Amino acid sequence: MGSAVPKQFLPLLDKPLIYYPIQIFLDTFPDGKIVLVLPKAHFSYANILLQAFNGNIELTIVAGGETRFHSVSNGLKEIEDGIVFIHDGVRPFIDKKLLTDCFGAALEHGNAIPATAVTDSIRQWDGTAFKAIDRSHLRSMQTPQTFDVKLIKKAFEQEYNDVFTDEATMLEHMGVPINLIEGSRSNIKITTPEDMIMAEALMQLQNNSTI
């Protein structure tokens, strides 16, 4: 977004973006383990997060890799069993319902991938023109993508492939059906300055509604 600060550490109402999803995870699963995967060059930014929690948080910080695949693989080495949530640090608006829905579905099916229906009209380039696509067949993927640890670790035994855009595609590649559950419209991903403006407005709205 044109900032020298990594997006997940940009301030949102005086706290780094990544503070908010971590807080919700801890509120929902107080005994959960937080593994933060960062490029080594960004390790110092973890101090910003520690300050936001007043030091009252236990973090395991792991060096990322060349791609998302390699970064998540490094993080999974810190998890032994149970259910793991793999979440984008720039999605600050997850909530307890989404987390508990993901958890329950992953327990039952081995994986849970939150997704929402596409509401915009979509067109696809076919080499000569942009043609309309039936959006009723499309879904927009979100995180946390949630898995039985043993299952997702098995998926990461595969060699890296460029088609692995997320963990769900890795399961599909090894023949495991993915289990989509209803995501949340407010679970937006902050990627542009305009997204940050929307996030600030949404956060203020949520804060005002709880007063």
mmCIF file of the C-alpha atoms, coordinates in Angstrom:
data_MODEL
# 
_entry.id   MODEL 
# 
loop_
_atom_site.group_PDB 
_atom_site.id 
_atom_site.type_symbol 
_atom_site.label_atom_id 
_atom_site.label_alt_id 
_atom_site.label_comp_id 
_atom_site.label_asym_id 
_atom_site.label_entity_id 
_atom_site.label_seq_id 
_atom_site.pdbx_PDB_ins_code 
_atom_site.Cartn_x 
_atom_site.Cartn_y 
_atom_site.Cartn_z 
_atom_site.occupancy 
_atom_site.B_iso_or_equiv 
_atom_site.pdbx_formal_charge 
_atom_site.auth_seq_id 
_atom_site.auth_comp_id 
_atom_site.auth_asym_id 
_atom_site.auth_atom_id 
_atom_site.pdbx_PDB_model_num 
ATOM 1   C CA . MET A 1 1   ? 0.000   0.000   0.000   1.00 0.00 ? 1   MET A CA 1 
ATOM 2   C CA . GLY A 1 2   ? 2.989   2.273   -0.472  1.00 0.00 ? 2   GLY A CA 1 
ATOM 3   C CA . SER A 1 3   ? 4.127   2.042   3.154   1.00 0.00 ? 3   SER A CA 1 
ATOM 4   C CA . ALA A 1 4   ? 7.492   0.866   4.431   1.00 0.00 ? 4   ALA A CA 1 
ATOM 5   C CA . VAL A 1 5   ? 5.660   -0.833  7.302   1.00 0.00 ? 5   VAL A CA 1 
ATOM 6   C CA . PRO A 1 6   ? 4.338   -4.344  6.511   1.00 0.00 ? 6   PRO A CA 1 
ATOM 7   C CA . LYS A 1 7   ? 0.574   -4.213  5.975   1.00 0.00 ? 7   LYS A CA 1 
ATOM 8   C CA . GLN A 1 8   ? -0.282  -6.406  8.956   1.00 0.00 ? 8   GLN A CA 1 
ATOM 9   C CA . PHE A 1 9   ? 1.485   -3.938  11.267  1.00 0.00 ? 9   PHE A CA 1 
ATOM 10  C CA . LEU A 1 10  ? -0.142  -0.774  9.938   1.00 0.00 ? 10  LEU A CA 1 
ATOM 11  C CA . PRO A 1 11  ? -2.120  1.008   12.665  1.00 0.00 ? 11  PRO A CA 1 
ATOM 12  C CA . LEU A 1 12  ? -5.879  0.575   12.806  1.00 0.00 ? 12  LEU A CA 1 
ATOM 13  C CA . LEU A 1 13  ? -7.293  2.741   15.599  1.00 0.00 ? 13  LEU A CA 1 
ATOM 14  C CA . ASP A 1 14  ? -3.892  2.828   17.342  1.00 0.00 ? 14  ASP A CA 1 
ATOM 15  C CA . LYS A 1 15  ? -3.269  -0.926  17.196  1.00 0.00 ? 15  LYS A CA 1 
ATOM 16  C CA . PRO A 1 16  ? -1.610  -2.958  14.432  1.00 0.00 ? 16  PRO A CA 1 
ATOM 17  C CA . LEU A 1 17  ? -3.993  -4.706  12.039  1.00 0.00 ? 17  LEU A CA 1 
ATOM 18  C CA . ILE A 1 18  ? -2.814  -8.124  13.127  1.00 0.00 ? 18  ILE A CA 1 
ATOM 19  C CA . TYR A 1 19  ? -3.700  -7.395  16.758  1.00 0.00 ? 19  TYR A CA 1 
ATOM 20  C CA . TYR A 1 20  ? -7.420  -7.740  16.069  1.00 0.00 ? 20  TYR A CA 1 
ATOM 21  C CA . PRO A 1 21  ? -7.587  -11.271 14.616  1.00 0.00 ? 21  PRO A CA 1 
ATOM 22  C CA . ILE A 1 22  ? -5.169  -12.542 17.255  1.00 0.00 ? 22  ILE A CA 1 
ATOM 23  C CA . GLN A 1 23  ? -7.337  -11.046 20.005  1.00 0.00 ? 23  GLN A CA 1 
ATOM 24  C CA . ILE A 1 24  ? -10.435 -12.761 18.612  1.00 0.00 ? 24  ILE A CA 1 
ATOM 25  C CA . PHE A 1 25  ? -8.588  -16.079 18.373  1.00 0.00 ? 25  PHE A CA 1 
ATOM 26  C CA . LEU A 1 26  ? -7.497  -15.783 22.005  1.00 0.00 ? 26  LEU A CA 1 
ATOM 27  C CA . ASP A 1 27  ? -10.972 -14.724 23.162  1.00 0.00 ? 27  ASP A CA 1 
ATOM 28  C CA . THR A 1 28  ? -12.487 -17.735 21.388  1.00 0.00 ? 28  THR A CA 1 
ATOM 29  C CA . PHE A 1 29  ? -9.778  -20.293 22.190  1.00 0.00 ? 29  PHE A CA 1 
ATOM 30  C CA . PRO A 1 30  ? -7.887  -19.059 25.287  1.00 0.00 ? 30  PRO A CA 1 
ATOM 31  C CA . ASP A 1 31  ? -5.611  -22.110 25.305  1.00 0.00 ? 31  ASP A CA 1 
ATOM 32  C CA . GLY A 1 32  ? -4.747  -21.811 21.628  1.00 0.00 ? 32  GLY A CA 1 
ATOM 33  C CA . LYS A 1 33  ? -1.184  -21.411 20.395  1.00 0.00 ? 33  LYS A CA 1 
ATOM 34  C CA . ILE A 1 34  ? -0.341  -18.400 18.223  1.00 0.00 ? 34  ILE A CA 1 
ATOM 35  C CA . VAL A 1 35  ? 2.342   -18.953 15.580  1.00 0.00 ? 35  VAL A CA 1 
ATOM 36  C CA . LEU A 1 36  ? 3.314   -15.792 13.730  1.00 0.00 ? 36  LEU A CA 1 
ATOM 37  C CA . VAL A 1 37  ? 5.120   -16.347 10.424  1.00 0.00 ? 37  VAL A CA 1 
ATOM 38  C CA . LEU A 1 38  ? 7.142   -13.365 9.231   1.00 0.00 ? 38  LEU A CA 1 
ATOM 39  C CA . PRO A 1 39  ? 10.062  -12.639 6.927   1.00 0.00 ? 39  PRO A CA 1 
ATOM 40  C CA . LYS A 1 40  ? 13.203  -12.411 9.039   1.00 0.00 ? 40  LYS A CA 1 
ATOM 41  C CA . ALA A 1 41  ? 13.545  -8.771  8.024   1.00 0.00 ? 41  ALA A CA 1 
ATOM 42  C CA . HIS A 1 42  ? 10.216  -8.068  9.756   1.00 0.00 ? 42  HIS A CA 1 
ATOM 43  C CA . PHE A 1 43  ? 10.917  -9.781  13.084  1.00 0.00 ? 43  PHE A CA 1 
ATOM 44  C CA . SER A 1 44  ? 11.471  -6.432  14.796  1.00 0.00 ? 44  SER A CA 1 
ATOM 45  C CA . TYR A 1 45  ? 7.876   -5.441  14.022  1.00 0.00 ? 45  TYR A CA 1 
ATOM 46  C CA . ALA A 1 46  ? 6.702   -8.125  16.433  1.00 0.00 ? 46  ALA A CA 1 
ATOM 47  C CA . ASN A 1 47  ? 7.581   -5.649  19.186  1.00 0.00 ? 47  ASN A CA 1 
ATOM 48  C CA . ILE A 1 48  ? 4.713   -3.463  17.952  1.00 0.00 ? 48  ILE A CA 1 
ATOM 49  C CA . LEU A 1 49  ? 2.357   -6.374  18.497  1.00 0.00 ? 49  LEU A CA 1 
ATOM 50  C CA . LEU A 1 50  ? 3.750   -7.166  21.936  1.00 0.00 ? 50  LEU A CA 1 
ATOM 51  C CA . GLN A 1 51  ? 3.254   -3.528  22.946  1.00 0.00 ? 51  GLN A CA 1 
ATOM 52  C CA . ALA A 1 52  ? -0.371  -3.654  21.750  1.00 0.00 ? 52  ALA A CA 1 
ATOM 53  C CA . PHE A 1 53  ? -0.959  -6.580  24.119  1.00 0.00 ? 53  PHE A CA 1 
ATOM 54  C CA . ASN A 1 54  ? 1.073   -4.895  26.887  1.00 0.00 ? 54  ASN A CA 1 
ATOM 55  C CA . GLY A 1 55  ? 3.380   -7.887  26.764  1.00 0.00 ? 55  GLY A CA 1 
ATOM 56  C CA . ASN A 1 56  ? 0.580   -10.217 27.926  1.00 0.00 ? 56  ASN A CA 1 
ATOM 57  C CA . ILE A 1 57  ? 0.772   -12.675 25.057  1.00 0.00 ? 57  ILE A CA 1 
ATOM 58  C CA . GLU A 1 58  ? 2.811   -15.722 24.161  1.00 0.00 ? 58  GLU A CA 1 
ATOM 59  C CA . LEU A 1 59  ? 3.937   -15.773 20.543  1.00 0.00 ? 59  LEU A CA 1 
ATOM 60  C CA . THR A 1 60  ? 5.975   -18.253 18.572  1.00 0.00 ? 60  THR A CA 1 
ATOM 61  C CA . ILE A 1 61  ? 7.651   -16.353 15.743  1.00 0.00 ? 61  ILE A CA 1 
ATOM 62  C CA . VAL A 1 62  ? 8.795   -18.330 12.715  1.00 0.00 ? 62  VAL A CA 1 
ATOM 63  C CA . ALA A 1 63  ? 10.726  -17.216 9.650   1.00 0.00 ? 63  ALA A CA 1 
ATOM 64  C CA . GLY A 1 64  ? 8.706   -17.232 6.454   1.00 0.00 ? 64  GLY A CA 1 
ATOM 65  C CA . GLY A 1 65  ? 9.775   -18.723 3.151   1.00 0.00 ? 65  GLY A CA 1 
ATOM 66  C CA . GLU A 1 66  ? 9.916   -17.838 -0.514  1.00 0.00 ? 66  GLU A CA 1 
ATOM 67  C CA . THR A 1 67  ? 6.180   -18.369 -1.048  1.00 0.00 ? 67  THR A CA 1 
ATOM 68  C CA . ARG A 1 68  ? 3.005   -18.775 1.009   1.00 0.00 ? 68  ARG A CA 1 
ATOM 69  C CA . PHE A 1 69  ? 3.478   -22.538 0.650   1.00 0.00 ? 69  PHE A CA 1 
ATOM 70  C CA . HIS A 1 70  ? 6.920   -22.438 2.231   1.00 0.00 ? 70  HIS A CA 1 
ATOM 71  C CA . SER A 1 71  ? 5.888   -19.943 4.929   1.00 0.00 ? 71  SER A CA 1 
ATOM 72  C CA . VAL A 1 72  ? 2.903   -21.990 6.074   1.00 0.00 ? 72  VAL A CA 1 
ATOM 73  C CA . SER A 1 73  ? 5.014   -25.141 5.955   1.00 0.00 ? 73  SER A CA 1 
ATOM 74  C CA . ASN A 1 74  ? 7.487   -23.510 8.341   1.00 0.00 ? 74  ASN A CA 1 
ATOM 75  C CA . GLY A 1 75  ? 4.696   -22.487 10.695  1.00 0.00 ? 75  GLY A CA 1 
ATOM 76  C CA . LEU A 1 76  ? 3.149   -25.953 10.748  1.00 0.00 ? 76  LEU A CA 1 
ATOM 77  C CA . LYS A 1 77  ? 6.370   -27.377 12.138  1.00 0.00 ? 77  LYS A CA 1 
ATOM 78  C CA . GLU A 1 78  ? 5.404   -25.681 15.419  1.00 0.00 ? 78  GLU A CA 1 
ATOM 79  C CA . ILE A 1 79  ? 2.015   -27.450 15.580  1.00 0.00 ? 79  ILE A CA 1 
ATOM 80  C CA . GLU A 1 80  ? 1.759   -31.101 16.609  1.00 0.00 ? 80  GLU A CA 1 
ATOM 81  C CA . ASP A 1 81  ? -1.901  -32.095 16.494  1.00 0.00 ? 81  ASP A CA 1 
ATOM 82  C CA . GLY A 1 82  ? -5.481  -30.916 16.814  1.00 0.00 ? 82  GLY A CA 1 
ATOM 83  C CA . ILE A 1 83  ? -7.057  -28.238 14.622  1.00 0.00 ? 83  ILE A CA 1 
ATOM 84  C CA . VAL A 1 84  ? -5.068  -25.429 13.020  1.00 0.00 ? 84  VAL A CA 1 
ATOM 85  C CA . PHE A 1 85  ? -6.371  -22.121 11.675  1.00 0.00 ? 85  PHE A CA 1 
ATOM 86  C CA . ILE A 1 86  ? -4.300  -20.619 8.843   1.00 0.00 ? 86  ILE A CA 1 
ATOM 87  C CA . HIS A 1 87  ? -5.196  -16.946 8.670   1.00 0.00 ? 87  HIS A CA 1 
ATOM 88  C CA . ASP A 1 88  ? -4.173  -13.852 6.737   1.00 0.00 ? 88  ASP A CA 1 
ATOM 89  C CA . GLY A 1 89  ? -2.907  -11.253 9.198   1.00 0.00 ? 89  GLY A CA 1 
ATOM 90  C CA . VAL A 1 90  ? -4.528  -8.505  7.122   1.00 0.00 ? 90  VAL A CA 1 
ATOM 91  C CA . ARG A 1 91  ? -8.066  -9.778  7.768   1.00 0.00 ? 91  ARG A CA 1 
ATOM 92  C CA . PRO A 1 92  ? -8.864  -8.046  11.086  1.00 0.00 ? 92  PRO A CA 1 
ATOM 93  C CA . PHE A 1 93  ? -12.638 -8.627  11.165  1.00 0.00 ? 93  PHE A CA 1 
ATOM 94  C CA . ILE A 1 94  ? -13.035 -12.309 11.912  1.00 0.00 ? 94  ILE A CA 1 
ATOM 95  C CA . ASP A 1 95  ? -15.491 -13.085 14.703  1.00 0.00 ? 95  ASP A CA 1 
ATOM 96  C CA . LYS A 1 96  ? -16.212 -15.832 17.214  1.00 0.00 ? 96  LYS A CA 1 
ATOM 97  C CA . LYS A 1 97  ? -19.034 -17.320 15.165  1.00 0.00 ? 97  LYS A CA 1 
ATOM 98  C CA . LEU A 1 98  ? -16.816 -17.775 12.120  1.00 0.00 ? 98  LEU A CA 1 
ATOM 99  C CA . LEU A 1 99  ? -14.074 -19.341 14.227  1.00 0.00 ? 99  LEU A CA 1 
ATOM 100 C CA . THR A 1 100 ? -16.389 -21.758 16.014  1.00 0.00 ? 100 THR A CA 1 
ATOM 101 C CA . ASP A 1 101 ? -18.089 -22.662 12.721  1.00 0.00 ? 101 ASP A CA 1 
ATOM 102 C CA . CYS A 1 102 ? -14.696 -23.370 11.146  1.00 0.00 ? 102 CYS A CA 1 
ATOM 103 C CA . PHE A 1 103 ? -13.591 -25.388 14.163  1.00 0.00 ? 103 PHE A CA 1 
ATOM 104 C CA . GLY A 1 104 ? -16.693 -27.555 14.250  1.00 0.00 ? 104 GLY A CA 1 
ATOM 105 C CA . ALA A 1 105 ? -16.670 -28.186 10.506  1.00 0.00 ? 105 ALA A CA 1 
ATOM 106 C CA . ALA A 1 106 ? -12.962 -29.075 10.536  1.00 0.00 ? 106 ALA A CA 1 
ATOM 107 C CA . LEU A 1 107 ? -13.545 -31.531 13.373  1.00 0.00 ? 107 LEU A CA 1 
ATOM 108 C CA . GLU A 1 108 ? -16.292 -33.202 11.353  1.00 0.00 ? 108 GLU A CA 1 
ATOM 109 C CA . HIS A 1 109 ? -14.820 -33.059 7.847   1.00 0.00 ? 109 HIS A CA 1 
ATOM 110 C CA . GLY A 1 110 ? -11.080 -32.553 8.344   1.00 0.00 ? 110 GLY A CA 1 
ATOM 111 C CA . ASN A 1 111 ? -11.167 -29.101 6.774   1.00 0.00 ? 111 ASN A CA 1 
ATOM 112 C CA . ALA A 1 112 ? -13.285 -25.960 6.679   1.00 0.00 ? 112 ALA A CA 1 
ATOM 113 C CA . ILE A 1 113 ? -12.849 -23.193 4.113   1.00 0.00 ? 113 ILE A CA 1 
ATOM 114 C CA . PRO A 1 114 ? -14.928 -20.026 4.618   1.00 0.00 ? 114 PRO A CA 1 
ATOM 115 C CA . ALA A 1 115 ? -16.280 -18.552 1.407   1.00 0.00 ? 115 ALA A CA 1 
ATOM 116 C CA . THR A 1 116 ? -18.858 -16.028 0.281   1.00 0.00 ? 116 THR A CA 1 
ATOM 117 C CA . ALA A 1 117 ? -20.986 -15.799 -2.841  1.00 0.00 ? 117 ALA A CA 1 
ATOM 118 C CA . VAL A 1 118 ? -19.734 -13.398 -5.513  1.00 0.00 ? 118 VAL A CA 1 
ATOM 119 C CA . THR A 1 119 ? -22.120 -10.451 -5.837  1.00 0.00 ? 119 THR A CA 1 
ATOM 120 C CA . ASP A 1 120 ? -20.424 -8.399  -8.575  1.00 0.00 ? 120 ASP A CA 1 
ATOM 121 C CA . SER A 1 121 ? -20.956 -9.184  -12.238 1.00 0.00 ? 121 SER A CA 1 
ATOM 122 C CA . ILE A 1 122 ? -17.912 -11.090 -13.496 1.00 0.00 ? 122 ILE A CA 1 
ATOM 123 C CA . ARG A 1 123 ? -16.450 -11.344 -16.997 1.00 0.00 ? 123 ARG A CA 1 
ATOM 124 C CA . GLN A 1 124 ? -13.593 -13.512 -18.215 1.00 0.00 ? 124 GLN A CA 1 
ATOM 125 C CA . TRP A 1 125 ? -11.229 -12.874 -21.130 1.00 0.00 ? 125 TRP A CA 1 
ATOM 126 C CA . ASP A 1 126 ? -11.404 -15.722 -23.661 1.00 0.00 ? 126 ASP A CA 1 
ATOM 127 C CA . GLY A 1 127 ? -8.681  -14.438 -25.979 1.00 0.00 ? 127 GLY A CA 1 
ATOM 128 C CA . THR A 1 128 ? -10.956 -12.292 -28.101 1.00 0.00 ? 128 THR A CA 1 
ATOM 129 C CA . ALA A 1 129 ? -13.440 -10.640 -25.735 1.00 0.00 ? 129 ALA A CA 1 
ATOM 130 C CA . PHE A 1 130 ? -14.631 -10.471 -22.133 1.00 0.00 ? 130 PHE A CA 1 
ATOM 131 C CA . LYS A 1 131 ? -17.496 -12.925 -21.718 1.00 0.00 ? 131 LYS A CA 1 
ATOM 132 C CA . ALA A 1 132 ? -20.019 -12.981 -18.878 1.00 0.00 ? 132 ALA A CA 1 
ATOM 133 C CA . ILE A 1 133 ? -19.736 -15.738 -16.255 1.00 0.00 ? 133 ILE A CA 1 
ATOM 134 C CA . ASP A 1 134 ? -22.602 -17.148 -14.210 1.00 0.00 ? 134 ASP A CA 1 
ATOM 135 C CA . ARG A 1 135 ? -21.623 -15.826 -10.790 1.00 0.00 ? 135 ARG A CA 1 
ATOM 136 C CA . SER A 1 136 ? -23.954 -18.261 -9.022  1.00 0.00 ? 136 SER A CA 1 
ATOM 137 C CA . HIS A 1 137 ? -21.230 -20.862 -9.558  1.00 0.00 ? 137 HIS A CA 1 
ATOM 138 C CA . LEU A 1 138 ? -18.485 -18.685 -8.052  1.00 0.00 ? 138 LEU A CA 1 
ATOM 139 C CA . ARG A 1 139 ? -17.300 -18.255 -4.477  1.00 0.00 ? 139 ARG A CA 1 
ATOM 140 C CA . SER A 1 140 ? -14.728 -15.921 -2.962  1.00 0.00 ? 140 SER A CA 1 
ATOM 141 C CA . MET A 1 141 ? -12.361 -17.722 -0.603  1.00 0.00 ? 141 MET A CA 1 
ATOM 142 C CA . GLN A 1 142 ? -11.519 -16.336 2.837   1.00 0.00 ? 142 GLN A CA 1 
ATOM 143 C CA . THR A 1 143 ? -9.424  -17.300 5.815   1.00 0.00 ? 143 THR A CA 1 
ATOM 144 C CA . PRO A 1 144 ? -8.984  -18.802 8.344   1.00 0.00 ? 144 PRO A CA 1 
ATOM 145 C CA . GLN A 1 145 ? -8.662  -21.961 6.301   1.00 0.00 ? 145 GLN A CA 1 
ATOM 146 C CA . THR A 1 146 ? -9.010  -24.575 9.007   1.00 0.00 ? 146 THR A CA 1 
ATOM 147 C CA . PHE A 1 147 ? -7.679  -28.128 9.077   1.00 0.00 ? 147 PHE A CA 1 
ATOM 148 C CA . ASP A 1 148 ? -6.999  -31.253 11.026  1.00 0.00 ? 148 ASP A CA 1 
ATOM 149 C CA . VAL A 1 149 ? -3.264  -30.869 11.580  1.00 0.00 ? 149 VAL A CA 1 
ATOM 150 C CA . LYS A 1 150 ? -2.379  -34.361 10.384  1.00 0.00 ? 150 LYS A CA 1 
ATOM 151 C CA . LEU A 1 151 ? -4.328  -33.844 7.148   1.00 0.00 ? 151 LEU A CA 1 
ATOM 152 C CA . ILE A 1 152 ? -2.772  -30.509 6.245   1.00 0.00 ? 152 ILE A CA 1 
ATOM 153 C CA . LYS A 1 153 ? 0.704   -31.727 7.132   1.00 0.00 ? 153 LYS A CA 1 
ATOM 154 C CA . LYS A 1 154 ? 0.188   -34.615 4.724   1.00 0.00 ? 154 LYS A CA 1 
ATOM 155 C CA . ALA A 1 155 ? -0.781  -32.080 2.053   1.00 0.00 ? 155 ALA A CA 1 
ATOM 156 C CA . PHE A 1 156 ? 2.491   -30.263 2.651   1.00 0.00 ? 156 PHE A CA 1 
ATOM 157 C CA . GLU A 1 157 ? 4.417   -33.434 1.899   1.00 0.00 ? 157 GLU A CA 1 
ATOM 158 C CA . GLN A 1 158 ? 3.668   -32.681 -1.754  1.00 0.00 ? 158 GLN A CA 1 
ATOM 159 C CA . GLU A 1 159 ? 6.303   -30.882 -3.779  1.00 0.00 ? 159 GLU A CA 1 
ATOM 160 C CA . TYR A 1 160 ? 5.595   -27.201 -4.337  1.00 0.00 ? 160 TYR A CA 1 
ATOM 161 C CA . ASN A 1 161 ? 3.431   -26.434 -7.355  1.00 0.00 ? 161 ASN A CA 1 
ATOM 162 C CA . ASP A 1 162 ? 2.528   -23.016 -8.776  1.00 0.00 ? 162 ASP A CA 1 
ATOM 163 C CA . VAL A 1 163 ? -1.146  -23.995 -8.677  1.00 0.00 ? 163 VAL A CA 1 
ATOM 164 C CA . PHE A 1 164 ? -1.035  -23.980 -4.863  1.00 0.00 ? 164 PHE A CA 1 
ATOM 165 C CA . THR A 1 165 ? -2.592  -20.539 -4.341  1.00 0.00 ? 165 THR A CA 1 
ATOM 166 C CA . ASP A 1 166 ? -3.867  -21.575 -0.912  1.00 0.00 ? 166 ASP A CA 1 
ATOM 167 C CA . GLU A 1 167 ? -4.101  -24.611 1.327   1.00 0.00 ? 167 GLU A CA 1 
ATOM 168 C CA . ALA A 1 168 ? -7.470  -25.660 -0.092  1.00 0.00 ? 168 ALA A CA 1 
ATOM 169 C CA . THR A 1 169 ? -5.954  -26.163 -3.548  1.00 0.00 ? 169 THR A CA 1 
ATOM 170 C CA . MET A 1 170 ? -3.323  -28.392 -1.962  1.00 0.00 ? 170 MET A CA 1 
ATOM 171 C CA . LEU A 1 171 ? -5.993  -30.697 -0.552  1.00 0.00 ? 171 LEU A CA 1 
ATOM 172 C CA . GLU A 1 172 ? -7.738  -30.820 -3.910  1.00 0.00 ? 172 GLU A CA 1 
ATOM 173 C CA . HIS A 1 173 ? -4.440  -31.641 -5.616  1.00 0.00 ? 173 HIS A CA 1 
ATOM 174 C CA . MET A 1 174 ? -4.119  -34.765 -3.457  1.00 0.00 ? 174 MET A CA 1 
ATOM 175 C CA . GLY A 1 175 ? -7.726  -35.760 -4.072  1.00 0.00 ? 175 GLY A CA 1 
ATOM 176 C CA . VAL A 1 176 ? -9.311  -34.565 -0.822  1.00 0.00 ? 176 VAL A CA 1 
ATOM 177 C CA . PRO A 1 177 ? -12.662 -32.729 -1.218  1.00 0.00 ? 177 PRO A CA 1 
ATOM 178 C CA . ILE A 1 178 ? -12.708 -29.285 0.364   1.00 0.00 ? 178 ILE A CA 1 
ATOM 179 C CA . ASN A 1 179 ? -15.529 -28.362 2.705   1.00 0.00 ? 179 ASN A CA 1 
ATOM 180 C CA . LEU A 1 180 ? -16.811 -24.836 2.099   1.00 0.00 ? 180 LEU A CA 1 
ATOM 181 C CA . ILE A 1 181 ? -18.701 -23.082 4.876   1.00 0.00 ? 181 ILE A CA 1 
ATOM 182 C CA . GLU A 1 182 ? -20.395 -19.697 4.879   1.00 0.00 ? 182 GLU A CA 1 
ATOM 183 C CA . GLY A 1 183 ? -17.890 -16.900 5.378   1.00 0.00 ? 183 GLY A CA 1 
ATOM 184 C CA . SER A 1 184 ? -18.495 -13.362 6.586   1.00 0.00 ? 184 SER A CA 1 
ATOM 185 C CA . ARG A 1 185 ? -19.026 -10.269 4.435   1.00 0.00 ? 185 ARG A CA 1 
ATOM 186 C CA . SER A 1 186 ? -17.148 -8.188  6.995   1.00 0.00 ? 186 SER A CA 1 
ATOM 187 C CA . ASN A 1 187 ? -14.097 -10.479 6.831   1.00 0.00 ? 187 ASN A CA 1 
ATOM 188 C CA . ILE A 1 188 ? -12.375 -8.194  4.346   1.00 0.00 ? 188 ILE A CA 1 
ATOM 189 C CA . LYS A 1 189 ? -8.727  -8.376  3.329   1.00 0.00 ? 189 LYS A CA 1 
ATOM 190 C CA . ILE A 1 190 ? -6.784  -5.119  3.635   1.00 0.00 ? 190 ILE A CA 1 
ATOM 191 C CA . THR A 1 191 ? -4.706  -4.697  0.482   1.00 0.00 ? 191 THR A CA 1 
ATOM 192 C CA . THR A 1 192 ? -5.195  -1.081  -0.647  1.00 0.00 ? 192 THR A CA 1 
ATOM 193 C CA . PRO A 1 193 ? -5.394  2.365   1.010   1.00 0.00 ? 193 PRO A CA 1 
ATOM 194 C CA . GLU A 1 194 ? -9.118  2.356   0.228   1.00 0.00 ? 194 GLU A CA 1 
ATOM 195 C CA . ASP A 1 195 ? -9.477  -0.903  2.138   1.00 0.00 ? 195 ASP A CA 1 
ATOM 196 C CA . MET A 1 196 ? -7.873  0.748   5.154   1.00 0.00 ? 196 MET A CA 1 
ATOM 197 C CA . ILE A 1 197 ? -10.382 3.604   5.029   1.00 0.00 ? 197 ILE A CA 1 
ATOM 198 C CA . MET A 1 198 ? -13.218 1.062   4.965   1.00 0.00 ? 198 MET A CA 1 
ATOM 199 C CA . ALA A 1 199 ? -11.607 -0.861  7.822   1.00 0.00 ? 199 ALA A CA 1 
ATOM 200 C CA . GLU A 1 200 ? -11.370 2.235   10.001  1.00 0.00 ? 200 GLU A CA 1 
ATOM 201 C CA . ALA A 1 201 ? -15.038 3.029   9.387   1.00 0.00 ? 201 ALA A CA 1 
ATOM 202 C CA . LEU A 1 202 ? -16.093 -0.560  10.105  1.00 0.00 ? 202 LEU A CA 1 
ATOM 203 C CA . MET A 1 203 ? -14.008 -0.730  13.277  1.00 0.00 ? 203 MET A CA 1 
ATOM 204 C CA . GLN A 1 204 ? -15.493 2.527   14.563  1.00 0.00 ? 204 GLN A CA 1 
ATOM 205 C CA . LEU A 1 205 ? -18.984 1.239   13.761  1.00 0.00 ? 205 LEU A CA 1 
ATOM 206 C CA . GLN A 1 206 ? -18.322 -1.978  15.676  1.00 0.00 ? 206 GLN A CA 1 
ATOM 207 C CA . ASN A 1 207 ? -16.886 -0.077  18.629  1.00 0.00 ? 207 ASN A CA 1 
ATOM 208 C CA . ASN A 1 208 ? -19.883 2.268   18.746  1.00 0.00 ? 208 ASN A CA 1 
ATOM 209 C CA . SER A 1 209 ? -22.332 -0.646  18.604  1.00 0.00 ? 209 SER A CA 1 
ATOM 210 C CA . THR A 1 210 ? -20.781 -2.191  21.721  1.00 0.00 ? 210 THR A CA 1 
ATOM 211 C CA . ILE A 1 211 ? -20.963 0.959   23.850  1.00 0.00 ? 211 ILE A CA 1 
# 
